[in-house]
Amino acid sequence: MKLIRLAAAYLASRPLLTALNVAMLALGVATITFLLLFTHQAQDRLARDAKPVDLVVGAKGSPLQLILSTVFHADVPTGNIGVAEAEAIVANPMVAAATPLALGDSFRGHRIVGTDASFLGLYEAKLASGRLFAGEMEAVIGSEVARRHALAVGASITGSHGLAQAGPAHGDHPYKVTGVLAPTGSVIDRLVVTSVESVWHVHASHPTARPEITALLIRYATPLAAAMLPRTINATTAMQAASPAYESARLLDLVGVGVQTLQWFALVLMVSAALSLFVALTSALQERRYDLALLRTLGAHPSSLAMLTLAEGVTLLVAGVILGSALGHGATHALGLWLAGSGSWPLTGWMWLPEEALLAAGVVVIGALTCLMPAVQAYFSDPASLLAKR
């Protein structure tokens, strides 16, 4: 305990340098912690939302845009497809189940999805209150929609065109909320779900409106369908087929370039912090050489002096790891609150990953190795020669 108190006193005597070393290390740890939390939750959410769907069939265009709009509900659709063409796909023996989607409107940034009861089954969604929509202009809302806007069964909501909250409103066609869904942790928590006929009804006055849907969410009947059905649709129809699993992986690869860049930046920060720590300890050792010599003459063992120097370095390392972890979790949670305000993906800092323990242990161990050379110098210092120089 005396060594720890003495090490703390030495660090307190150089507050600016101590704070700088801790801050550099904390920034590196915070950056990597933030990236770990963000990528883990993003991958988990993408996998959870895409898992129920084997294939999406929609209008020609970007496959990634088709998946983003119909599975993750984070983009505008590529267009519409005719009901007759969709029914031909549903009748294919390689299709076990197909869920229709009719998109186009939103409620305060939450996508309004025209579909049928099978859509709730894809995400194993259950009603927390009320009943499922039955007639036209009835809807059930996800738990997040109900929570954010204080809605309950019996409320009336009005959609607006597009995903933007400022889009043209359909004030003459309000939806009646007949049910509220229990939380699922999936994309359906942020949606308003109604029947396809309701979406058609809202747009019936549009001069170009005709019975169309946006896409089909398909489940394969056999494993062989994964190889044959997408190729058949893309080659023989005016529609396109896209795999949520493949496009999700491609999206993560695109995001991964930026993540890797930030990871390298964080590593550079931590290497710089380790070098700064080495220089600081070596410099401090030279400044306190007479103090250390005096301690030796008073009976301190060489190993005690080495431990004193090592304790200084480890104290800085532990402080940097703790501060960096707190900053990383805080930044993640702050981003999550901002995203929640815009109705986007939920993100939280109130979770801890096993990789964080490995990160902390690695930083402390590697940093301690950096401190070994100054500690060895303290161990082999000759008190007589140091005192003679004075």
C-alpha positions as CSV (number, residue, x, y, z in Angstrom):
1,M,0.0,0.0,0.0
2,K,2.9,2.4,0.7
3,L,4.2,1.8,-2.9
4,I,0.7,2.6,-4.3
5,R,0.4,5.8,-2.3
6,L,4.0,6.9,-3.3
7,A,3.2,6.1,-6.9
8,A,0.0,8.2,-6.7
9,A,1.9,11.0,-5.1
10,Y,4.5,11.0,-7.9
11,L,1.7,11.0,-10.6
12,A,-0.1,13.9,-8.8
13,S,3.1,15.9,-8.8
14,R,2.9,16.0,-12.7
15,P,-0.8,16.5,-13.3
16,L,-0.6,17.8,-16.9
17,L,1.6,15.0,-18.1
18,T,-0.4,12.4,-16.2
19,A,-3.7,13.7,-17.7
20,L,-2.2,13.7,-21.2
21,N,-1.1,10.1,-21.0
22,V,-4.4,8.9,-19.6
23,A,-6.4,10.9,-22.2
24,M,-4.4,9.5,-25.2
25,L,-4.9,6.0,-24.0
26,A,-8.6,6.6,-23.1
27,L,-9.3,7.9,-26.6
28,G,-7.9,4.8,-28.2
29,V,-9.8,2.5,-25.9
30,A,-13.0,4.6,-26.3
31,T,-12.8,4.4,-30.1
32,I,-12.4,0.6,-30.2
33,T,-15.1,0.1,-27.5
34,F,-17.5,2.2,-29.5
35,L,-16.8,0.3,-32.7
36,L,-17.2,-3.1,-30.9
37,L,-20.6,-2.1,-29.5
38,F,-21.8,-0.5,-32.7
39,T,-20.7,-3.3,-35.0
40,H,-22.0,-6.0,-32.7
41,Q,-25.4,-4.4,-32.4
42,A,-25.6,-3.6,-36.1
43,Q,-24.7,-7.2,-37.1
44,D,-27.2,-8.6,-34.5
45,R,-30.0,-6.3,-35.8
46,L,-29.3,-7.0,-39.5
47,A,-29.3,-10.8,-38.8
48,R,-32.4,-10.7,-36.7
49,D,-34.4,-8.6,-39.2
50,A,-33.2,-10.6,-42.3
51,K,-33.5,-14.1,-40.8
52,P,-37.2,-14.7,-41.3
53,V,-37.0,-13.9,-45.1
54,D,-35.2,-16.1,-47.6
55,L,-35.8,-14.0,-50.7
56,V,-37.4,-10.7,-51.7
57,V,-39.0,-10.3,-55.1
58,G,-39.7,-6.7,-56.3
59,A,-39.2,-4.3,-59.1
60,K,-36.0,-4.1,-61.1
61,G,-33.3,-1.9,-59.6
62,S,-30.7,-2.0,-56.9
63,P,-30.8,-5.3,-55.0
64,L,-29.5,-3.6,-51.9
65,Q,-32.1,-0.9,-52.1
66,L,-34.8,-3.5,-52.5
67,I,-33.6,-5.2,-49.3
68,L,-33.2,-1.9,-47.4
69,S,-36.7,-0.8,-48.3
70,T,-38.6,-4.1,-47.8
71,V,-36.7,-5.9,-45.0
72,F,-35.1,-3.1,-43.0
73,H,-37.6,-0.4,-44.0
74,A,-34.8,2.2,-44.2
75,D,-35.0,3.3,-47.9
76,V,-37.6,4.0,-50.6
77,P,-38.7,1.0,-52.7
78,T,-37.4,0.3,-56.2
79,G,-41.0,0.4,-57.6
80,N,-44.1,-1.8,-57.7
81,I,-45.0,-5.1,-59.3
82,G,-48.3,-6.3,-60.7
83,V,-50.5,-8.5,-58.6
84,A,-50.8,-11.1,-61.4
85,E,-47.0,-11.4,-61.7
86,A,-46.8,-11.7,-57.9
87,E,-49.4,-14.5,-57.9
88,A,-47.4,-16.4,-60.4
89,I,-44.4,-16.4,-58.1
90,V,-46.6,-17.5,-55.1
91,A,-47.8,-20.5,-57.2
92,N,-44.3,-21.7,-57.8
93,P,-43.7,-25.1,-56.1
94,M,-40.3,-23.8,-54.8
95,V,-42.1,-21.2,-52.7
96,A,-43.3,-22.4,-49.3
97,A,-44.9,-19.1,-48.2
98,A,-45.0,-15.6,-49.6
99,T,-46.0,-12.4,-47.7
100,P,-47.1,-9.4,-49.8
101,L,-45.9,-5.9,-49.0
102,A,-47.5,-2.6,-50.2
103,L,-45.4,0.4,-49.2
104,G,-45.3,4.1,-49.9
105,D,-46.5,5.9,-46.8
106,S,-45.3,6.5,-43.2
107,F,-46.6,7.8,-39.9
108,R,-44.2,10.3,-38.3
109,G,-41.2,8.5,-39.9
110,H,-42.5,5.0,-39.2
111,R,-43.2,3.0,-42.3
112,I,-46.8,2.0,-42.9
113,V,-46.8,-1.6,-44.3
114,G,-49.7,-3.0,-46.2
115,T,-49.6,-6.8,-45.8
116,D,-51.5,-9.7,-44.3
117,A,-51.3,-11.7,-41.0
118,S,-48.4,-13.8,-42.2
119,F,-46.1,-10.7,-41.8
120,L,-46.6,-10.8,-38.0
121,G,-45.7,-14.5,-38.1
122,L,-42.4,-13.9,-39.7
123,Y,-41.2,-11.9,-36.7
124,E,-43.3,-14.0,-34.1
125,A,-45.1,-10.8,-33.1
126,K,-47.9,-11.1,-30.6
127,L,-50.6,-8.6,-29.7
128,A,-50.0,-6.9,-26.3
129,S,-53.5,-5.3,-26.5
130,G,-56.4,-5.1,-28.9
131,R,-57.0,-7.2,-32.0
132,L,-55.5,-7.7,-35.5
133,F,-56.7,-5.4,-38.3
134,A,-59.7,-6.8,-40.2
135,G,-61.4,-4.2,-42.3
136,E,-60.0,-1.4,-44.4
137,M,-58.2,1.5,-42.6
138,E,-57.5,-0.5,-39.5
139,A,-53.9,-1.0,-38.3
140,V,-51.8,-2.5,-35.6
141,I,-48.7,-0.6,-34.4
142,G,-45.4,-1.8,-33.1
143,S,-44.3,-1.3,-29.5
144,E,-41.8,1.4,-30.3
145,V,-44.4,3.4,-32.3
146,A,-46.9,3.2,-29.4
147,R,-44.2,4.2,-26.8
148,R,-42.8,7.1,-28.7
149,H,-46.1,8.7,-29.6
150,A,-48.2,7.6,-26.6
151,L,-50.7,5.7,-28.8
152,A,-53.2,3.0,-27.6
153,V,-56.0,1.0,-29.1
154,G,-58.7,3.3,-30.5
155,A,-56.3,6.0,-31.6
156,S,-56.5,7.5,-35.1
157,I,-53.3,8.1,-37.1
158,T,-52.8,9.8,-40.4
159,G,-50.1,8.7,-42.9
160,S,-48.0,10.9,-45.1
161,H,-46.4,10.1,-48.4
162,G,-42.9,8.7,-48.3
163,L,-40.6,8.1,-45.3
164,A,-40.1,11.8,-44.4
165,Q,-42.3,13.2,-41.7
166,A,-42.9,16.4,-43.8
167,G,-44.3,14.5,-46.8
168,P,-47.8,15.2,-48.2
169,A,-50.4,14.0,-45.6
170,H,-53.4,11.8,-46.3
171,G,-55.6,13.6,-43.8
172,D,-58.8,12.3,-45.3
173,H,-57.8,8.7,-44.8
174,P,-57.0,8.1,-41.1
175,Y,-56.2,4.7,-39.8
176,K,-57.8,3.3,-36.6
177,V,-55.4,1.6,-34.3
178,T,-57.0,-1.8,-33.4
179,G,-54.0,-3.4,-31.7
180,V,-50.6,-2.8,-30.2
181,L,-47.8,-5.4,-30.6
182,A,-45.6,-6.7,-27.8
183,P,-41.9,-5.9,-28.2
184,T,-40.0,-8.3,-30.4
185,G,-36.6,-6.6,-30.7
186,S,-37.0,-6.6,-34.5
187,V,-37.9,-4.1,-37.2
188,I,-41.7,-4.7,-36.7
189,D,-41.5,-2.7,-33.4
190,R,-41.1,0.4,-35.5
191,L,-43.8,-0.2,-38.1
192,V,-47.5,0.4,-38.6
193,V,-49.0,-2.7,-40.1
194,T,-52.3,-2.7,-42.0
195,S,-53.9,-4.6,-44.9
196,V,-52.8,-4.3,-48.5
197,E,-56.4,-3.2,-49.3
198,S,-56.0,-0.2,-46.9
199,V,-53.0,1.0,-48.8
200,W,-54.8,0.7,-52.1
201,H,-57.8,2.5,-50.6
202,V,-55.6,5.5,-49.5
203,H,-54.1,5.8,-53.0
204,A,-57.3,5.0,-55.0
205,S,-57.8,8.6,-55.9
206,H,-54.4,8.8,-57.5
207,P,-54.8,8.9,-61.3
208,T,-52.2,6.2,-61.9
209,A,-53.2,3.9,-59.0
210,R,-53.8,0.3,-59.9
211,P,-53.7,-3.0,-58.0
212,E,-50.0,-3.4,-57.4
213,I,-47.8,-4.4,-54.5
214,T,-44.2,-3.4,-53.7
215,A,-42.7,-6.8,-53.0
216,L,-43.0,-10.4,-51.9
217,L,-41.2,-11.8,-48.9
218,I,-40.6,-15.5,-49.7
219,R,-39.7,-18.6,-47.7
220,Y,-38.2,-21.4,-49.7
221,A,-39.9,-24.8,-49.9
222,T,-36.6,-26.7,-50.4
223,P,-32.9,-25.9,-50.1
224,L,-32.7,-26.4,-53.9
225,A,-34.9,-23.3,-54.3
226,A,-32.1,-21.1,-53.1
227,A,-30.1,-21.9,-56.2
228,M,-32.8,-22.0,-58.7
229,L,-35.6,-19.6,-57.8
230,P,-33.6,-16.3,-57.8
231,R,-32.0,-17.2,-61.1
232,T,-35.3,-18.0,-62.7
233,I,-37.0,-14.8,-61.5
234,N,-34.2,-12.6,-62.6
235,A,-33.8,-14.3,-66.1
236,T,-37.5,-14.8,-67.1
237,T,-39.5,-12.0,-65.5
238,A,-39.5,-8.2,-65.3
239,M,-38.9,-8.5,-61.6
240,Q,-35.8,-9.0,-59.6
241,A,-35.0,-11.4,-56.7
242,A,-32.6,-10.4,-53.9
243,S,-31.3,-12.4,-50.9
244,P,-31.5,-10.5,-47.6
245,A,-28.6,-12.6,-46.2
246,Y,-26.3,-11.8,-49.1
247,E,-27.2,-8.1,-49.3
248,S,-26.8,-7.7,-45.5
249,A,-23.3,-9.2,-45.7
250,R,-22.5,-6.8,-48.6
251,L,-23.8,-3.9,-46.5
252,L,-21.6,-4.9,-43.6
253,D,-18.6,-5.1,-45.9
254,L,-19.2,-1.6,-47.1
255,V,-19.5,-0.3,-43.6
256,G,-16.5,-2.4,-42.5
257,V,-14.1,-0.3,-44.6
258,G,-14.9,2.7,-42.4
259,V,-14.8,0.7,-39.2
260,Q,-11.4,-0.8,-40.0
261,T,-10.1,2.7,-40.7
262,L,-11.3,3.9,-37.3
263,Q,-9.8,0.8,-35.7
264,W,-6.4,1.6,-37.1
265,F,-6.7,5.1,-35.9
266,A,-7.5,3.9,-32.4
267,L,-4.5,1.5,-32.5
268,V,-2.2,4.4,-33.5
269,L,-3.5,6.4,-30.6
270,M,-2.8,3.6,-28.2
271,V,0.7,3.0,-29.6
272,S,1.3,6.7,-29.2
273,A,0.1,6.5,-25.7
274,A,2.4,3.6,-24.9
275,L,5.4,5.4,-26.3
276,S,4.4,8.5,-24.4
277,L,4.1,6.5,-21.2
278,F,7.5,4.9,-21.8
279,V,9.1,8.4,-22.3
280,A,7.3,9.8,-19.3
281,L,8.4,7.0,-17.0
282,T,12.0,7.1,-18.2
283,S,12.1,10.9,-17.8
284,A,10.6,10.6,-14.3
285,L,13.1,8.0,-13.4
286,Q,15.9,10.4,-14.3
287,E,14.3,13.3,-12.4
288,R,13.9,11.1,-9.2
289,R,17.1,9.3,-9.3
290,Y,18.3,10.9,-6.1
291,D,15.0,10.1,-4.4
292,L,15.4,6.5,-5.4
293,A,19.0,6.4,-4.3
294,L,17.9,7.8,-0.9
295,L,15.3,5.1,-0.6
296,R,17.9,2.5,-1.3
297,T,20.2,3.9,1.4
298,L,17.3,3.8,3.8
299,G,16.9,0.1,3.2
300,A,14.5,-0.2,0.3
301,H,15.0,-3.3,-1.8
302,P,15.8,-2.9,-5.5
303,S,12.7,-4.9,-6.3
304,S,10.6,-2.3,-4.4
305,L,11.9,0.5,-6.5
306,A,11.2,-1.5,-9.7
307,M,7.6,-2.2,-8.4
308,L,7.2,1.6,-7.6
309,T,8.0,2.5,-11.2
310,L,5.8,-0.3,-12.5
311,A,3.0,0.8,-10.2
312,E,3.1,4.2,-11.8
313,G,2.7,2.9,-15.3
314,V,0.0,0.4,-14.4
315,T,-2.0,3.1,-12.6
316,L,-2.0,5.2,-15.7
317,L,-3.0,2.2,-17.8
318,V,-5.9,1.2,-15.6
319,A,-7.1,4.8,-15.4
320,G,-6.9,5.0,-19.2
321,V,-8.8,1.8,-19.7
322,I,-11.6,2.7,-17.2
323,L,-12.0,6.2,-18.6
324,G,-11.9,4.9,-22.2
325,S,-14.5,2.2,-21.5
326,A,-16.8,4.8,-19.9
327,L,-16.3,7.2,-22.9
328,G,-17.0,4.4,-25.4
329,H,-20.2,3.2,-23.7
330,G,-21.3,6.8,-23.2
331,A,-20.7,7.7,-26.8
332,T,-22.6,4.6,-27.9
333,H,-25.6,5.4,-25.7
334,A,-25.6,9.1,-26.8
335,L,-25.7,7.9,-30.4
336,G,-28.5,5.5,-29.5
337,L,-30.6,8.3,-28.0
338,W,-30.1,10.4,-31.1
339,L,-31.1,7.5,-33.4
340,A,-34.2,6.8,-31.2
341,G,-35.2,10.4,-31.6
342,S,-35.2,10.0,-35.4
343,G,-37.0,6.6,-35.3
344,S,-33.9,4.7,-36.6
345,W,-32.3,1.6,-35.2
346,P,-32.1,1.3,-31.4
347,L,-28.6,1.4,-30.0
348,T,-27.5,1.1,-26.4
349,G,-24.4,1.6,-24.3
350,W,-25.8,-0.5,-21.5
351,M,-24.3,-3.7,-22.6
352,W,-20.9,-5.3,-22.2
353,L,-19.1,-7.6,-24.6
354,P,-16.5,-10.4,-23.9
355,E,-14.2,-8.6,-26.4
356,E,-14.1,-5.6,-24.0
357,A,-12.4,-7.7,-21.3
358,L,-9.9,-9.0,-23.8
359,L,-9.3,-5.4,-24.9
360,A,-8.7,-4.2,-21.4
361,A,-6.4,-7.1,-20.5
362,G,-4.4,-6.6,-23.7
363,V,-3.9,-2.9,-23.1
364,V,-2.8,-3.4,-19.5
365,V,-0.5,-6.3,-20.3
366,I,1.2,-4.7,-23.3
367,G,1.4,-1.4,-21.5
368,A,3.0,-3.1,-18.5
369,L,5.6,-4.6,-20.8
370,T,6.3,-1.1,-22.0
371,C,7.0,-0.1,-18.3
372,L,9.4,-2.9,-17.7
373,M,12.5,-1.2,-19.1
374,P,12.2,1.8,-16.7
375,A,11.4,-0.6,-13.9
376,V,14.6,-2.6,-14.7
377,Q,16.6,0.6,-14.8
378,A,15.3,1.4,-11.3
379,Y,16.2,-2.1,-10.1
380,F,19.8,-1.9,-11.2
381,S,20.4,1.7,-10.3
382,D,23.5,2.2,-8.1
383,P,22.7,4.5,-5.2
384,A,26.3,5.3,-4.4
385,S,27.1,6.6,-7.8
386,L,23.9,8.6,-8.0
387,L,24.5,10.3,-4.6
388,A,28.2,10.9,-5.6
389,K,27.0,12.8,-8.7
390,R,25.0,15.2,-6.5
